[in-house]
């Protein structure tokens, strides 16, 4: 059985789950391609935008 690739435009991380998410994000080889936008209440919406940083 083959799995289809899952593509997301964005991913919302709650304030409560950020401490679990942060080490996973930090270990990514392309960590600088992720942008986080803070929301009211402490959630963060992450988007993957390769090339947005130098």
C-alpha positions as CSV (number, residue, x, y, z in Angstrom):
1,X,0.0,0.0,0.0
2,X,1.4,3.4,-1.0
3,X,0.7,6.6,0.9
4,X,-0.1,9.9,-0.7
5,X,2.1,12.9,0.2
6,X,0.3,15.3,2.6
7,X,0.7,18.9,1.8
8,X,-0.3,21.6,4.3
9,X,-0.5,25.4,3.7
10,X,-0.2,26.1,7.4
11,X,-0.1,24.4,10.7
12,X,-1.5,25.9,14.0
13,X,0.3,25.1,17.2
14,X,-1.4,25.9,20.5
15,X,0.4,27.5,23.3
16,X,-0.1,24.3,25.3
17,X,1.6,22.2,22.6
18,X,4.4,24.5,21.7
19,X,6.9,22.9,24.1
20,X,6.4,19.5,22.3
21,X,6.5,21.1,18.8
22,X,9.6,23.3,19.2
23,X,12.2,20.5,19.5
24,X,10.8,18.8,16.5
25,X,10.9,22.0,14.4
26,X,14.4,22.8,15.6
27,X,15.7,19.4,14.4
28,X,14.5,20.0,10.8
29,X,17.3,20.5,8.3
30,X,15.3,23.3,6.7
31,X,14.1,25.0,10.0
32,X,14.7,28.5,8.6
33,X,12.1,27.9,5.9
34,X,9.3,27.9,8.5
35,X,7.7,31.1,9.5
36,X,5.6,31.5,12.6
37,X,2.9,34.1,13.1
38,X,1.7,34.7,16.7
39,X,-2.1,34.8,17.2
40,X,-4.2,36.2,20.0
41,X,-4.3,33.7,22.9
42,X,-0.8,32.3,22.3
43,X,-1.3,30.1,19.3
44,X,1.2,30.2,16.4
45,X,0.5,29.5,12.8
46,X,3.5,28.1,11.0
47,X,3.9,28.2,7.2
48,X,6.6,26.7,5.1
49,X,8.2,29.3,2.8
50,X,11.6,28.1,1.4
51,X,13.9,31.0,0.5
52,X,12.2,33.7,2.7
53,X,15.4,34.1,4.7
54,X,19.0,34.6,3.6
